[in-house]
Amino acid sequence: MTTMKVAVSLPRETFERAKRAVGRGRAASLSAYVTAALEQKATFDELGDLLDEMLAETGGAMTVSEKKRIDRLIRGPKGRGKK
């Protein structure tokens, strides 16, 4: 894999949180932590694009009534899972 060196500006708290995560062993380095975060964001963006394409091919986004019906099916007849 070819790597590139880049400079980015981060809010101080974001940087500190990332450094703490590395210190706790959640990544081998700050670069590895940032790489994993960017990979995850890119994957979510690509999945969002795919979902938009699928919805466009099947008639568009769910209507409010369709969303409510799905919610009722997920929760069950007595509203299980509702908090």
N, CA, C and O atoms as a printed pandas DataFrame, in Angstrom:
     atom_number atom_name residue_name chain_id  residue_number  x_coord  y_coord  z_coord
0              1         N          MET        A               1    0.840   -1.170    0.000
1              2        CA          MET        A               1    0.000    0.000    0.000
2              3         C          MET        A               1    0.891    1.241    0.000
3              4         O          MET        A               1    1.826    1.353    0.793
4              5         N          THR        A               2    0.589    2.149   -0.886
5              6        CA          THR        A               2    1.312    3.419   -0.932
6              7         C          THR        A               2    0.694    4.364    0.082
7              8         O          THR        A               2   -0.529    4.478    0.164
8              9         N          THR        A               3    1.521    5.034    0.844
9             10        CA          THR        A               3    1.006    5.999    1.813
10            11         C          THR        A               3    1.429    7.394    1.407
11            12         O          THR        A               3    2.385    7.578    0.653
12            13         N          MET        A               4    0.705    8.369    1.917
13            14        CA          MET        A               4    1.000    9.774    1.673
14            15         C          MET        A               4    1.010   10.489    3.005
15            16         O          MET        A               4    0.234   10.161    3.902
16            17         N          LYS        A               5    1.869   11.445    3.131
17            18        CA          LYS        A               5    1.902   12.250    4.337
18            19         C          LYS        A               5    1.061   13.488    4.075
19            20         O          LYS        A               5    1.235   14.165    3.062
20            21         N          VAL        A               6    0.137   13.784    5.006
21            22        CA          VAL        A               6   -0.731   14.954    4.876
22            23         C          VAL        A               6   -0.769   15.687    6.208
23            24         O          VAL        A               6   -0.464   15.123    7.258
24            25         N          ALA        A               7   -1.143   16.932    6.141
25            26        CA          ALA        A               7   -1.343   17.723    7.356
26            27         C          ALA        A               7   -2.820   18.069    7.436
27            28         O          ALA        A               7   -3.421   18.496    6.450
28            29         N          VAL        A               8   -3.403   17.883    8.616
29            30        CA          VAL        A               8   -4.806   18.222    8.817
30            31         C          VAL        A               8   -4.933   19.045   10.087
31            32         O          VAL        A               8   -4.103   18.951   10.992
32            33         N          SER        A               9   -5.968   19.840   10.139
33            34        CA          SER        A               9   -6.275   20.610   11.347
34            35         C          SER        A               9   -7.450   19.950   12.041
35            36         O          SER        A               9   -8.469   19.648   11.419
36            37         N          LEU        A              10   -7.295   19.729   13.338
37            38        CA          LEU        A              10   -8.340   19.085   14.134
38            39         C          LEU        A              10   -8.672   19.950   15.333
39            40         O          LEU        A              10   -7.808   20.667   15.838
40            41         N          PRO        A              11   -9.905   19.894   15.794
41            42        CA          PRO        A              11  -10.197   20.523   17.076
42            43         C          PRO        A              11   -9.345   19.847   18.158
43            44         O          PRO        A              11   -9.111   18.640   18.102
44            45         N          ARG        A              12   -8.893   20.611   19.120
45            46        CA          ARG        A              12   -8.007   20.074   20.157
46            47         C          ARG        A              12   -8.623   18.857   20.848
47            48         O          ARG        A              12   -7.937   17.857   21.061
48            49         N          GLU        A              13   -9.907   18.930   21.199
49            50        CA          GLU        A              13  -10.547   17.817   21.900
50            51         C          GLU        A              13  -10.556   16.550   21.045
51            52         O          GLU        A              13  -10.358   15.455   21.571
52            53         N          THR        A              14  -10.779   16.680   19.749
53            54        CA          THR        A              14  -10.752   15.520   18.855
54            55         C          THR        A              14   -9.365   14.890   18.847
55            56         O          THR        A              14   -9.225   13.668   18.912
56            57         N          PHE        A              15   -8.347   15.737   18.768
57            58        CA          PHE        A              15   -6.971   15.243   18.799
58            59         C          PHE        A              15   -6.679   14.532   20.119
59            60         O          PHE        A              15   -6.085   13.454   20.129
60            61         N          GLU        A              16   -7.093   15.132   21.223
61            62        CA          GLU        A              16   -6.836   14.534   22.535
62            63         C          GLU        A              16   -7.553   13.194   22.681
63            64         O          GLU        A              16   -6.990   12.246   23.228
64            65         N          ARG        A              17   -8.777   13.111   22.200
65            66        CA          ARG        A              17   -9.512   11.846   22.270
66            67         C          ARG        A              17   -8.818   10.766   21.453
67            68         O          ARG        A              17   -8.728    9.616   21.883
68            69         N          ALA        A              18   -8.333   11.133   20.288
69            70        CA          ALA        A              18   -7.627   10.168   19.447
70            71         C          ALA        A              18   -6.342    9.702   20.118
71            72         O          ALA        A              18   -6.029    8.512   20.094
72            73         N          LYS        A              19   -5.605   10.615   20.708
73            74        CA          LYS        A              19   -4.365   10.250   21.405
74            75         C          LYS        A              19   -4.661    9.316   22.585
75            76         O          LYS        A              19   -3.918    8.365   22.830
76            77         N          ARG        A              20   -5.756    9.596   23.317
77            78        CA          ARG        A              20   -6.133    8.713   24.428
78            79         C          ARG        A              20   -6.466    7.316   23.916
79            80         O          ARG        A              20   -6.090    6.318   24.530
80            81         N          ALA        A              21   -7.165    7.250   22.802
81            82        CA          ALA        A              21   -7.523    5.949   22.227
82            83         C          ALA        A              21   -6.269    5.166   21.848
83            84         O          ALA        A              21   -6.193    3.960   22.087
84            85         N          VAL        A              22   -5.303    5.834   21.268
85            86        CA          VAL        A              22   -4.039    5.178   20.921
86            87         C          VAL        A              22   -3.340    4.724   22.198
87            88         O          VAL        A              22   -2.816    3.611   22.255
88            89         N          GLY        A              23   -3.330    5.572   23.218
89            90        CA          GLY        A              23   -2.714    5.222   24.490
90            91         C          GLY        A              23   -3.354    4.009   25.144
91            92         O          GLY        A              23   -2.696    3.276   25.882
92            93         N          ARG        A              24   -4.635    3.797   24.875
93            94        CA          ARG        A              24   -5.360    2.638   25.422
94            95         C          ARG        A              24   -5.239    1.411   24.534
95            96         O          ARG        A              24   -5.836    0.371   24.816
96            97         N          GLY        A              25   -4.469    1.532   23.469
97            98        CA          GLY        A              25   -4.228    0.388   22.591
98            99         C          GLY        A              25   -5.280    0.148   21.538
99           100         O          GLY        A              25   -5.320   -0.936   20.955
100          101         N          ARG        A              26   -6.131    1.111   21.273
101          102        CA          ARG        A              26   -7.184    0.928   20.268
102          103         C          ARG        A              26   -6.656    1.069   18.851
103          104         O          ARG        A              26   -7.348    0.736   17.889
104          105         N          ALA        A              27   -5.431    1.561   18.722
105          106        CA          ALA        A              27   -4.735    1.648   17.431
106          107         C          ALA        A              27   -3.246    1.701   17.726
107          108         O          ALA        A              27   -2.827    2.109   18.809
108          109         N          ALA        A              28   -2.464    1.287   16.757
109          110        CA          ALA        A              28   -1.013    1.249   16.947
110          111         C          ALA        A              28   -0.393    2.640   16.959
111          112         O          ALA        A              28    0.663    2.851   17.556
112          113         N          SER        A              29   -1.051    3.584   16.301
113          114        CA          SER        A              29   -0.513    4.942   16.203
114          115         C          SER        A              29   -1.645    5.899   15.873
115          116         O          SER        A              29   -2.753    5.484   15.532
116          117         N          LEU        A              30   -1.349    7.181   15.979
117          118        CA          LEU        A              30   -2.336    8.185   15.600
118          119         C          LEU        A              30   -2.682    8.049   14.118
119          120         O          LEU        A              30   -3.843    8.182   13.729
120          121         N          SER        A              31   -1.675    7.787   13.303
121          122        CA          SER        A              31   -1.930    7.595   11.864
122          123         C          SER        A              31   -2.867    6.417   11.624
123          124         O          SER        A              31   -3.774    6.503   10.796
124          125         N          ALA        A              32   -2.652    5.319   12.343
125          126        CA          ALA        A              32   -3.516    4.145   12.182
126          127         C          ALA        A              32   -4.937    4.456   12.637
127          128         O          ALA        A              32   -5.904    4.006   12.022
128          129         N          TYR        A              33   -5.061    5.226   13.714
129          130        CA          TYR        A              33   -6.382    5.594   14.228
130          131         C          TYR        A              33   -7.132    6.460   13.219
131          132         O          TYR        A              33   -8.306    6.221   12.936
132          133         N          VAL        A              34   -6.453    7.454   12.686
133          134        CA          VAL        A              34   -7.079    8.356   11.706
134          135         C          VAL        A              34   -7.415    7.587   10.431
135          136         O          VAL        A              34   -8.473    7.801    9.840
136          137         N          THR        A              35   -6.530    6.702   10.006
137          138        CA          THR        A              35   -6.797    5.901    8.809
138          139         C          THR        A              35   -8.052    5.062    9.000
139          140         O          THR        A              35   -8.900    5.010    8.109
140          141         N          ALA        A              36   -8.183    4.403   10.150
141          142        CA          ALA        A              36   -9.366    3.581   10.417
142          143         C          ALA        A              36  -10.632    4.433   10.423
143          144         O          ALA        A              36  -11.663    4.023    9.890
144          145         N          ALA        A              37  -10.553    5.616   11.023
145          146        CA          ALA        A              37  -11.719    6.505   11.074
146          147         C          ALA        A              37  -12.127    6.952    9.674
147          148         O          ALA        A              37  -13.314    6.972    9.348
148          149         N          LEU        A              38  -11.158    7.309    8.856
149          150        CA          LEU        A              38  -11.464    7.744    7.489
150          151         C          LEU        A              38  -12.005    6.597    6.645
151          152         O          LEU        A              38  -12.905    6.797    5.829
152          153         N          GLU        A              39  -11.460    5.398    6.836
153          154        CA          GLU        A              39  -11.971    4.233    6.114
154          155         C          GLU        A              39  -13.429    3.967    6.487
155          156         O          GLU        A              39  -14.256    3.683    5.620
156          157         N          GLN        A              40  -13.738    4.060    7.777
157          158        CA          GLN        A              40  -15.110    3.831    8.231
158          159         C          GLN        A              40  -16.053    4.880    7.646
159          160         O          GLN        A              40  -17.142    4.542    7.184
160          161         N          LYS        A              41  -15.649    6.134    7.660
161          162        CA          LYS        A              41  -16.476    7.213    7.110
162          163         C          LYS        A              41  -16.701    7.007    5.620
163          164         O          LYS        A              41  -17.819    7.180    5.133
164          165         N          ALA        A              42  -15.647    6.638    4.889
165          166        CA          ALA        A              42  -15.779    6.409    3.447
166          167         C          ALA        A              42  -16.737    5.250    3.167
167          168         O          ALA        A              42  -17.535    5.314    2.231
168          169         N          THR        A              43  -16.658    4.199    3.973
169          170        CA          THR        A              43  -17.555    3.049    3.804
170          171         C          THR        A              43  -19.000    3.457    4.051
171          172         O          THR        A              43  -19.884    3.091    3.276
172          173         N          PHE        A              44  -19.255    4.211    5.120
173          174        CA          PHE        A              44  -20.617    4.677    5.397
174          175         C          PHE        A              44  -21.141    5.562    4.267
175          176         O          PHE        A              44  -22.303    5.452    3.876
176          177         N          ASP        A              45  -20.286    6.437    3.746
177          178        CA          ASP        A              45  -20.704    7.299    2.643
178          179         C          ASP        A              45  -21.065    6.469    1.414
179          180         O          ASP        A              45  -22.070    6.731    0.754
180          181         N          GLU        A              46  -20.236    5.460    1.110
181          182        CA          GLU        A              46  -20.498    4.611   -0.053
182          183         C          GLU        A              46  -21.777    3.806    0.143
183          184         O          GLU        A              46  -22.546    3.626   -0.801
184          185         N          LEU        A              47  -22.011    3.317    1.367
185          186        CA          LEU        A              47  -23.249    2.589    1.641
186          187         C          LEU        A              47  -24.460    3.511    1.518
187          188         O          LEU        A              47  -25.512    3.095    1.032
188          189         N          GLY        A              48  -24.315    4.748    1.951
189          190        CA          GLY        A              48  -25.392    5.723    1.797
190          191         C          GLY        A              48  -25.711    5.971    0.336
191          192         O          GLY        A              48  -26.878    6.063   -0.044
192          193         N          ASP        A              49  -24.666    6.081   -0.492
193          194        CA          ASP        A              49  -24.871    6.258   -1.933
194          195         C          ASP        A              49  -25.576    5.048   -2.536
195          196         O          ASP        A              49  -26.481    5.189   -3.359
196          197         N          LEU        A              50  -25.148    3.849   -2.112
197          198        CA          LEU        A              50  -25.768    2.627   -2.615
198          199         C          LEU        A              50  -27.240    2.562   -2.220
199          200         O          LEU        A              50  -28.088    2.201   -3.036
200          201         N          LEU        A              51  -27.541    2.908   -0.983
201          202        CA          LEU        A              51  -28.930    2.916   -0.528
202          203         C          LEU        A              51  -29.759    3.901   -1.351
203          204         O          LEU        A              51  -30.881    3.588   -1.749
204          205         N          ASP        A              52  -29.210    5.089   -1.608
205          206        CA          ASP        A              52  -29.929    6.074   -2.425
206          207         C          ASP        A              52  -30.212    5.520   -3.821
207          208         O          ASP        A              52  -31.306    5.708   -4.352
208          209         N          GLU        A              53  -29.233    4.840   -4.416
209          210        CA          GLU        A              53  -29.428    4.248   -5.746
210          211         C          GLU        A              53  -30.508    3.167   -5.709
211          212         O          GLU        A              53  -31.365    3.101   -6.590
212          213         N          MET        A              54  -30.455    2.321   -4.674
213          214        CA          MET        A              54  -31.441    1.243   -4.560
214          215         C          MET        A              54  -32.846    1.815   -4.378
215          216         O          MET        A              54  -33.801    1.335   -4.987
216          217         N          LEU        A              55  -32.963    2.836   -3.542
217          218        CA          LEU        A              55  -34.278    3.448   -3.340
218          219         C          LEU        A              55  -34.789    4.086   -4.625
219          220         O          LEU        A              55  -35.976    3.992   -4.938
220          221         N          ALA        A              56  -33.900    4.733   -5.368
221          222        CA          ALA        A              56  -34.307    5.359   -6.632
222          223         C          ALA        A              56  -34.806    4.309   -7.622
223          224         O          ALA        A              56  -35.748    4.562   -8.374
224          225         N          GLU        A              57  -34.185    3.147   -7.623
225          226        CA          GLU        A              57  -34.569    2.074   -8.547
226          227         C          GLU        A              57  -35.859    1.382   -8.127
227          228         O          GLU        A              57  -36.503    0.726   -8.946
228          229         N          THR        A              58  -36.245    1.521   -6.860
229          230        CA          THR        A              58  -37.426    0.804   -6.380
230          231         C          THR        A              58  -38.571    1.735   -5.987
231          232         O          THR        A              58  -39.494    1.326   -5.282
232          233         N          GLY        A              59  -38.511    2.956   -6.433
233          234        CA          GLY        A              59  -39.640    3.848   -6.202
234          235         C          GLY        A              59  -39.404    4.951   -5.202
235          236         O          GLY        A              59  -40.346    5.655   -4.839
236          237         N          GLY        A              60  -38.202    5.126   -4.750
237          238        CA          GLY        A              60  -37.900    6.237   -3.857
238          239         C          GLY        A              60  -37.917    5.858   -2.391
239          240         O          GLY        A              60  -38.125    4.704   -2.018
240          241         N          ALA        A              61  -37.693    6.862   -1.586
241          242        CA          ALA        A              61  -37.612    6.661   -0.132
242          243         C          ALA        A              61  -38.962    6.215    0.424
243          244         O          ALA        A              61  -40.010    6.444   -0.180
244          245         N          MET        A              62  -38.908    5.568    1.601
245          246        CA          MET        A              62  -40.145    5.131    2.238
246          247         C          MET        A              62  -40.988    6.340    2.634
247          248         O          MET        A              62  -40.469    7.393    3.005
248          249         N          THR        A              63  -42.274    6.158    2.546
249          250        CA          THR        A              63  -43.186    7.199    2.997
250          251         C          THR        A              63  -43.259    7.163    4.520
251          252         O          THR        A              63  -42.780    6.218    5.148
252          253         N          VAL        A              64  -43.849    8.179    5.104
253          254        CA          VAL        A              64  -44.022    8.229    6.554
254          255         C          VAL        A              64  -44.839    7.031    7.022
255          256         O          VAL        A              64  -44.507    6.415    8.034
256          257         N          SER        A              65  -45.900    6.695    6.299
257          258        CA          SER        A              65  -46.734    5.559    6.714
258          259         C          SER        A              65  -45.964    4.246    6.598
259          260         O          SER        A              65  -46.149    3.360    7.432
260          261         N          GLU        A              66  -45.117    4.098    5.599
261          262        CA          GLU        A              66  -44.297    2.886    5.475
262          263         C          GLU        A              66  -43.314    2.780    6.640
263          264         O          GLU        A              66  -43.115    1.696    7.189
264          265         N          LYS        A              67  -42.705    3.890    7.013
265          266        CA          LYS        A              67  -41.766    3.885    8.141
266          267         C          LYS        A              67  -42.476    3.502    9.432
267          268         O          LYS        A              67  -41.946    2.730   10.231
268          269         N          LYS        A              68  -43.685    4.043    9.639
269          270        CA          LYS        A              68  -44.457    3.712   10.845
270          271         C          LYS        A              68  -44.812    2.233   10.867
271          272         O          LYS        A              68  -44.754    1.589   11.915
272          273         N          ARG        A              69  -45.181    1.696    9.703
273          274        CA          ARG        A              69  -45.529    0.274    9.625
274          275         C          ARG        A              69  -44.322   -0.592    9.970
275          276         O          ARG        A              69  -44.446   -1.562   10.718
276          277         N          ILE        A              70  -43.165   -0.248    9.432
277          278        CA          ILE        A              70  -41.942   -0.996    9.734
278          279         C          ILE        A              70  -41.617   -0.892   11.221
279          280         O          ILE        A              70  -41.255   -1.886   11.851
280          281         N          ASP        A              71  -41.746    0.303   11.776
281          282        CA          ASP        A              71  -41.500    0.482   13.215
282          283         C          ASP        A              71  -42.417   -0.414   14.047
283          284         O          ASP        A              71  -41.976   -1.030   15.017
284          285         N          ARG        A              72  -43.703   -0.483   13.660
285          286        CA          ARG        A              72  -44.649   -1.326   14.393
286          287         C          ARG        A              72  -44.265   -2.796   14.275
287          288         O          ARG        A              72  -44.365   -3.543   15.248
288          289         N          LEU        A              73  -43.827   -3.213   13.091
289          290        CA          LEU        A              73  -43.414   -4.598   12.899
290          291         C          LEU        A              73  -42.192   -4.936   13.746
291          292         O          LEU        A              73  -42.093   -6.033   14.295
292          293         N          ILE        A              74  -41.269   -3.994   13.848
293          294        CA          ILE        A              74  -40.056   -4.223   14.637
294          295         C          ILE        A              74  -40.383   -4.278   16.122
295          296         O          ILE        A              74  -39.888   -5.149   16.836
296          297         N          ARG        A              75  -41.209   -3.358   16.586
297          298        CA          ARG        A              75  -41.536   -3.288   18.019
298          299         C          ARG        A              75  -42.501   -4.371   18.445
299          300         O          ARG        A              75  -42.502   -4.762   19.613
300          301         N          GLY        A              76  -43.311   -4.860   17.549
301          302        CA          GLY        A              76  -44.306   -5.862   17.907
302          303         C          GLY        A              76  -45.614   -5.211   18.313
303          304         O          GLY        A              76  -45.718   -3.985   18.360
304          305         N          PRO        A              77  -46.612   -6.033   18.606
305          306        CA          PRO        A              77  -47.963   -5.514   18.849
306          307         C          PRO        A              77  -48.089   -4.645   20.096
307          308         O          PRO        A              77  -48.991   -3.810   20.159
308          309         N          LYS        A              78  -47.229   -4.809   21.076
309          310        CA          LYS        A              78  -47.377   -4.031   22.311
310          311         C          LYS        A              78  -46.299   -2.980   22.447
311          312         O          LYS        A              78  -46.063   -2.481   23.548
312          313         N          GLY        A              79  -45.638   -2.631   21.357
313          314        CA          GLY        A              79  -44.637   -1.575   21.421
314          315         C          GLY        A              79  -43.335   -1.976   22.087
315          316         O          GLY        A              79  -42.644   -1.125   22.646
316          317         N          ARG        A              80  -42.986   -3.256   22.041
317          318        CA          ARG        A              80  -41.727   -3.702   22.646
318          319         C          ARG        A              80  -40.573   -2.906   22.076
319          320         O          ARG        A              80  -40.570   -2.559   20.895
320          321         N          GLY        A              81  -39.611   -2.622   22.900
321          322        CA          GLY        A              81  -38.436   -1.896   22.458
322          323         C          GLY        A              81  -38.601   -0.400   22.513
323          324         O          GLY        A              81  -37.640    0.336   22.293
324          325         N          LYS        A              82  -39.794    0.064   22.800
325          326        CA          LYS        A              82  -40.033    1.496   22.898
326          327         C          LYS        A              82  -39.572    1.979   24.252
327          328         O          LYS        A              82  -39.934    1.407   25.280
328          329         N          LYS        A              83  -38.771    3.033   24.257
329          330        CA          LYS        A              83  -38.220    3.539   25.507
330          331         C          LYS        A              83  -38.697    4.939   25.770
331          332         O          LYS        A              83  -38.334    5.534   26.785
